[in-house]
Amino acid sequence: MSRITFIIPSLGFGGAQNMLAKVLSRLAPEFVPEVISLSGQPQDAERLQYSGAPLRYLRMSRNLPDPRKLITLANWIRSSKPDLVHTWMYHADLLGGLAARFAGIPVLWNIRHGGPGPQDKRLTRWTIHLCAQLSRRVPRRIVCCAEAAMKSHVALGYDGSRMCVIPNGFEIERFRPDPNMRQQIRRELNIPDDVVVVGLVGRYHPIKDHENFMQAAAMLLRNGRKAVFLLAGEGVDRDNPIIVEQIAGMDHRSFFLLGRRDDIPRLTAAFDIAVSASRGEAFSNTIGEAMACAIPCTVTDVGDSAMVVGDTGRVVPPGEPAQLAAALEGLITLGPEGRKALGLRARQRIIDNFTLEQVVSRYEQLYAHVLAQN
């Protein structure tokens, strides 16, 4: 057996945390994991509990990193005596990478972002720059979740010779077409069967560009389309004054601001069209999940979104609500049967290329390769 210590900045809700939980749930028994969160509290780890991996919390401040915590982290690694350390996301790559080197343990990095953006804090930008400088010395390999992410980080100075791509993977048994779930959601929200449901799942953050989505929705409504818009995610609710202002003047009955949901597979199965309106992504989890549910998608051309969707949906430039509205108009015009055919192709694309089993197998092969070099 090989012991692997996974280090991540926090265990709150997010795509990276969700993907780590899924990987841990499917790792072969020969790999024995533990997880260290740099910040946060035990109640943040609901989704990791079922993996059975032991969890520890360094309780490091996100704003003022304490150098003494780096020593504590290195001591934890020494006491655990893992065969390998795998860090996820920039801050864990830097701190976990240095601590692993101090402890004499080989380390892998995992990049979960497309690259720095204007929304990033100064500390994050500094961390990315320092990681680029250390990438030739600290990690054995650097995993990127998207081809676009690998290219952008090589341009930032990361060592491309150590990089590989392992995409996100999807649970096709959880995310699947389900007419019963579709009807349940429609009944709960009182949505007639002949109204098209356009859905967007994602936390409220500038990079997700909810404003782009809202503007496109307004254009569709002005054109007389019978559609409703379901938005779910942390901060996407009627307590958010920015969202409320964006739908001011429109028919509020056309918008369902559902906030954080714990039934995303059920909700996604109720969509007729799924959308990613983001300004930046690496590899969108929510789009892969929608495709697994046989839902055709419209995405902005950021990160690997266009590659993932392929010819099973629509791709538009980011920040162009008129083009987003036109793409949605085209999918609405296809009608139920046309969307169904496109959605089934989308699900098959996920089955062929992006199942969780395929992705976990690639991680296991990487771990075995690195461990064999020790």
C-alpha positions in Angstrom: 0.0 0.0 0.0 1.0 3.6 -0.6 0.1 6.4 1.7 -0.8 9.7 0.0 -1.3 13.0 1.8 -3.6 15.5 0.0 -3.3 19.1 0.9 -5.9 21.7 -0.2 -6.5 25.4 0.9 -10.0 24.7 2.3 -12.8 22.3 2.2 -15.6 24.7 1.5 -17.9 24.4 -1.6 -16.0 24.6 -4.9 -15.2 22.7 -8.0 -11.7 21.6 -6.8 -13.0 20.4 -3.4 -15.8 18.5 -5.2 -13.4 16.9 -7.6 -11.0 15.9 -4.7 -13.9 14.3 -2.9 -14.9 12.3 -6.0 -11.3 11.1 -6.6 -10.9 10.0 -3.0 -14.2 8.1 -3.1 -12.9 5.9 -6.0 -9.2 5.4 -5.3 -8.0 1.8 -5.3 -7.4 0.3 -1.9 -3.7 0.2 -2.6 -3.7 4.0 -2.1 -4.3 5.1 1.4 -5.3 8.8 1.6 -5.3 11.5 4.3 -6.4 15.1 3.8 -5.0 18.3 5.3 -6.9 21.5 4.9 -4.8 24.7 5.3 -7.8 26.6 6.7 -11.4 26.0 7.7 -13.2 23.9 10.3 -14.4 20.3 10.5 -18.0 21.3 9.5 -16.7 22.4 6.1 -15.8 18.8 5.1 -19.3 17.2 4.6 -18.5 16.0 1.1 -15.2 14.4 2.1 -16.5 12.4 5.0 -17.9 9.6 2.9 -14.4 9.0 1.4 -13.2 7.7 4.8 -10.0 9.7 4.5 -8.7 11.1 7.8 -8.9 14.9 7.9 -6.8 17.5 9.7 -7.1 21.3 9.8 -4.1 23.6 10.0 -6.3 26.6 10.7 -4.0 29.0 8.8 -5.3 32.5 8.3 -6.2 33.2 4.6 -5.1 36.8 4.8 -1.9 36.6 6.9 -0.1 33.3 6.5 1.9 32.4 9.6 5.4 31.0 8.7 5.2 28.9 11.9 2.3 27.0 10.3 4.7 25.9 7.5 6.8 24.2 10.2 3.8 22.6 11.7 2.7 21.3 8.3 6.2 19.8 7.6 6.1 18.1 11.1 2.6 16.7 10.3 3.9 15.3 7.1 6.9 13.8 8.8 4.7 12.1 11.4 2.3 10.7 8.9 5.2 9.3 6.8 3.3 9.4 3.5 4.9 8.0 0.3 3.7 11.0 -1.7 2.1 14.4 -1.1 -0.4 15.7 -3.6 -1.3 19.4 -3.3 -4.4 21.0 -4.9 -4.6 24.7 -5.9 -2.1 27.5 -5.8 -1.7 28.2 -2.0 -1.5 24.5 -1.2 1.0 24.0 -4.1 3.3 26.6 -2.5 3.0 25.8 1.2 2.3 22.1 0.9 5.1 21.8 -1.7 7.7 23.5 0.5 6.6 21.5 3.6 6.8 18.3 1.7 10.3 19.1 0.5 11.3 20.0 4.0 10.0 16.7 5.2 11.8 14.8 2.4 8.6 13.6 0.6 8.0 13.7 -3.1 5.2 16.1 -4.1 2.8 16.6 -7.0 1.0 19.9 -7.7 -2.5 20.2 -9.0 -3.5 23.4 -10.9 -7.3 23.9 -10.8 -7.6 27.4 -12.4 -7.2 28.7 -15.9 -4.8 31.3 -14.7 -4.7 34.6 -12.8 -7.5 37.1 -13.5 -8.3 40.7 -12.5 -10.4 39.4 -9.6 -7.5 37.7 -7.9 -6.0 39.1 -4.8 -2.4 40.4 -4.6 -1.5 37.4 -2.4 -2.8 35.0 -5.0 -0.9 36.7 -7.8 2.3 36.6 -5.7 1.7 32.9 -5.0 1.3 32.1 -8.7 4.5 34.0 -9.5 6.5 32.2 -6.8 5.1 28.8 -7.8 6.2 29.4 -11.4 9.8 30.1 -10.1 9.7 27.0 -7.9 8.1 24.7 -10.4 11.5 23.5 -11.7 12.6 22.4 -8.2 9.7 21.5 -6.0 7.1 19.2 -7.7 7.9 15.9 -9.5 4.9 16.5 -11.7 2.3 19.2 -12.2 -1.3 18.1 -13.0 -3.5 20.6 -14.8 -7.3 20.0 -15.1 -7.4 21.5 -18.6 -5.3 21.9 -21.7 -5.9 25.6 -21.6 -4.7 25.8 -18.0 -1.5 24.0 -18.9 -0.8 26.4 -21.8 -1.5 29.5 -19.8 0.7 28.5 -16.9 3.6 27.6 -19.2 3.3 31.1 -20.5 3.5 32.3 -16.9 6.8 30.6 -16.4 5.8 27.2 -15.1 8.0 24.2 -16.1 6.1 22.7 -19.0 8.2 19.5 -19.0 6.7 18.5 -15.7 3.1 19.2 -16.7 0.3 16.8 -17.7 -3.4 17.1 -18.0 -6.0 15.1 -16.1 -9.4 16.5 -16.8 -12.4 16.5 -14.4 -14.5 13.3 -14.3 -18.2 12.8 -13.9 -20.4 10.3 -12.1 -22.6 9.2 -14.9 -24.7 7.1 -12.6 -25.6 10.1 -10.5 -25.9 12.6 -13.3 -28.2 11.0 -15.8 -31.4 11.7 -17.8 -34.3 11.3 -15.4 -37.8 12.3 -16.6 -39.2 11.8 -13.0 -36.7 14.2 -11.5 -37.5 16.7 -14.3 -41.2 16.5 -13.5 -40.6 16.8 -9.7 -38.7 20.0 -10.1 -41.3 21.5 -12.5 -44.1 20.7 -10.1 -42.2 22.1 -7.1 -41.5 25.3 -9.0 -44.9 25.4 -10.8 -43.3 25.4 -14.3 -45.6 24.4 -17.2 -44.4 21.5 -19.4 -44.3 23.7 -22.5 -41.9 26.3 -21.0 -38.2 25.9 -21.7 -36.0 25.8 -18.6 -32.6 27.4 -19.0 -30.2 26.6 -16.1 -27.0 28.0 -14.7 -25.3 26.4 -11.7 -22.4 28.3 -10.1 -21.4 30.3 -7.1 -21.8 34.1 -7.3 -18.5 35.4 -8.4 -17.4 38.0 -11.0 -15.7 35.3 -13.0 -18.9 33.4 -13.4 -20.4 36.6 -15.1 -24.1 36.2 -14.0 -24.7 39.6 -15.5 -23.9 38.3 -19.0 -26.4 35.5 -18.4 -29.1 37.9 -17.1 -28.7 40.2 -20.1 -29.0 37.3 -22.5 -32.1 36.2 -20.6 -33.6 39.7 -20.9 -33.1 39.6 -24.6 -34.9 36.3 -24.9 -37.8 37.5 -22.8 -38.1 40.7 -24.9 -38.3 38.4 -28.0 -41.3 36.7 -26.5 -39.7 33.3 -25.8 -41.5 31.1 -23.3 -38.6 30.4 -21.0 -37.7 30.5 -17.4 -34.2 30.8 -15.9 -33.0 28.7 -13.0 -29.9 29.8 -11.2 -28.4 27.9 -8.3 -25.2 28.3 -6.3 -23.7 30.0 -3.3 -24.8 33.6 -3.1 -27.3 33.3 -6.0 -30.5 34.1 -4.2 -32.8 37.0 -3.5 -30.6 38.2 -0.6 -28.0 39.2 -3.2 -28.8 42.9 -4.1 -26.8 42.8 -7.3 -28.7 39.8 -8.7 -32.0 41.4 -7.6 -31.1 44.7 -9.3 -30.1 42.8 -12.5 -33.6 41.3 -12.9 -35.4 44.5 -11.9 -37.8 45.5 -14.6 -38.2 42.0 -15.8 -40.9 39.5 -14.9 -39.7 38.1 -11.6 -41.7 34.9 -12.3 -39.2 34.1 -15.0 -36.3 33.8 -12.6 -35.7 31.2 -9.9 -32.8 32.2 -7.7 -32.3 29.0 -5.7 -29.1 29.7 -3.9 -27.0 26.7 -2.7 -28.6 23.4 -3.4 -27.7 19.9 -2.2 -29.7 18.2 -5.0 -27.7 19.3 -8.1 -28.2 16.0 -10.0 -31.9 16.3 -9.6 -32.0 20.0 -10.5 -29.8 19.6 -13.5 -31.9 16.8 -14.9 -34.8 19.3 -15.0 -33.0 21.7 -17.4 -33.7 21.9 -21.1 -30.6 23.9 -21.7 -27.6 24.4 -19.5 -25.3 27.5 -19.6 -21.8 28.6 -18.6 -21.5 32.3 -19.1 -18.1 32.6 -17.4 -15.4 35.1 -18.2 -12.9 32.4 -17.2 -12.9 28.7 -16.5 -10.4 25.9 -16.6 -12.7 22.9 -16.9 -16.3 23.5 -16.0 -17.8 20.8 -13.6 -21.4 22.0 -14.1 -21.2 21.7 -17.9 -19.9 18.2 -17.7 -22.6 17.3 -15.2 -25.3 18.8 -17.5 -24.0 16.9 -20.5 -24.0 13.7 -18.4 -27.7 14.4 -17.8 -28.2 14.6 -21.6 -28.7 18.4 -21.5 -27.4 20.4 -24.5 -25.2 23.3 -23.3 -24.3 26.8 -24.4 -20.9 27.9 -23.1 -18.5 30.8 -23.4 -15.2 30.0 -25.1 -13.0 30.0 -22.1 -10.7 27.3 -20.7 -11.5 23.9 -22.2 -15.3 24.5 -22.4 -15.4 24.5 -26.2 -13.4 21.2 -26.3 -15.6 19.5 -23.7 -18.9 20.5 -25.5 -17.5 19.7 -29.0 -20.4 19.5 -31.5 -23.0 18.8 -28.9 -23.9 22.4 -28.0 -23.1 26.0 -28.7 -20.0 28.1 -28.0 -19.9 31.9 -27.9 -17.3 34.5 -26.9 -17.3 35.6 -23.3 -18.9 38.9 -22.3 -21.2 39.0 -25.4 -24.8 38.7 -24.1 -26.3 39.2 -27.6 -24.3 36.2 -29.0 -25.2 34.2 -25.9 -28.9 35.0 -26.4 -28.7 34.0 -30.1 -27.1 30.7 -29.2 -29.9 30.0 -26.7 -32.5 31.1 -29.2 -31.1 28.5 -31.6 -31.4 25.7 -29.1 -34.9 26.7 -28.1 -35.9 26.7 -31.8 -34.6 23.1 -32.1 -37.6 22.0 -30.1 -37.8 19.2 -27.6 -36.8 16.4 -30.0 -33.9 18.3 -31.4 -32.6 19.2 -28.0 -33.0 15.5 -26.9 -30.9 14.2 -29.8 -28.2 16.8 -29.1 -28.3 16.0 -25.4 -27.9 12.3 -25.9 -24.8 13.0 -28.0 -23.5 15.2 -25.1 -24.0 12.3 -22.6 -22.2 9.9 -24.9 -19.3 12.4 -25.2 -18.9 12.3 -21.4 -19.1 8.5 -21.3 -16.5 8.2 -24.0 -14.0 10.7 -22.5 -14.7 12.0 -19.1 -16.1 9.4 -16.7 -14.9 9.5 -13.1 -13.5 6.0 -13.4 -11.3 7.1 -16.4 -10.0 10.1 -14.5 -9.3 8.3 -11.3 -7.4 5.6 -13.3 -5.2 8.3 -14.7 -4.4 9.7 -11.2 -3.6 6.1 -10.0 -1.3 5.6 -13.0 0.5 8.9 -12.2 0.9 8.0 -8.6 2.3 4.6 -9.4 4.7 6.1 -11.9 6.1 8.7 -9.5 6.3 6.2 -6.6 8.3 3.8 -8.8 10.9 6.5 -9.3 11.7 6.7 -5.6 
